[in-house]
C-alpha cells in the first residue's frame, strides 16, 4: 500500500504553492526588517531596544497590549508622535516624525515585523496594505493615539 504525502512529487502544483506562500511570508518579514533598519533604527536602535530618554524601546512586554489596539502602531507610523511617554522602563521625551512617506505596503511590513519578529506575538493577524490604505484615508489624531495608548496600557 502506497501512502500519499502532501509534499510528494506527485503533487508539484501544491508543493510549489506552499513554497511560494512560505517564501512570501518570509520575504515580507525580511522586508519589514530592512525598512525598520533603514528608517527607524537610527532612533529606536538596530535591536529595537530604544535610546534612553529619547526613543522608547519597540521590544517590550507592552506589545501584547498594543496588539489589542490595531490602530495604534500604524497610526503612530502614519501620524508621528511627540511629547512625553512614560513606559515601564522610563520616560521618553522626543519627536517621532510621521513616516507617511512610506508606502502602505512598507508601513504594514514594519508593523508586522515589530509584532511578529521583534515581539513574537502569538496568533498575530498581519496587517495588509489595504488596512494601512484605509487608515491613511482617516488617520487617527495624535490626541486619539495618546488616549488609546493610555487605555490599552491601563488594562
Phi, psi and omega in degrees: 000131182260130178267149179259133177251144181303317183263039180276157178298344179284350180236059185297326182292314179297321179297316180296319179296317179298318178296318180296318179296316180293317182290329177295317178295318179296316180296321179297319179292320177296320178296317177299319178295317179298317180295318177301310182298324183277342186235334189244330188293338180300325177257314185277356176075153187302329179260016180063025183278352178080176180231120185315126176078341186249300185238121182294153176294143177257007174241108182196162178297338181295340182295337173297325177286320179298332180297336179278349180238080190299337181281344188296300186296310177296328178297318178293319179297320181285321188251350182080182180203145174213166180099198184270138176229125178258126179235175180298340182246025174131177178257145182229132178233119182188188178230121171255114181291153175303142177255028185290357173285341176287150179288166177302320178297319181292318178295317177299317181297318179294313180300316179295320177301315181294320180284319187272305187277310184286318186248003173044056179280116182293140177068021181299128175271107188295145173289145172248162179303324179298324178298316182290320178301320179295320178292325181297328179291331181216069184291145178290145176290156180301322179296323178292323178294319178297317179296318178297317178301313180299315180297315182294316183288341179283345182289000000 
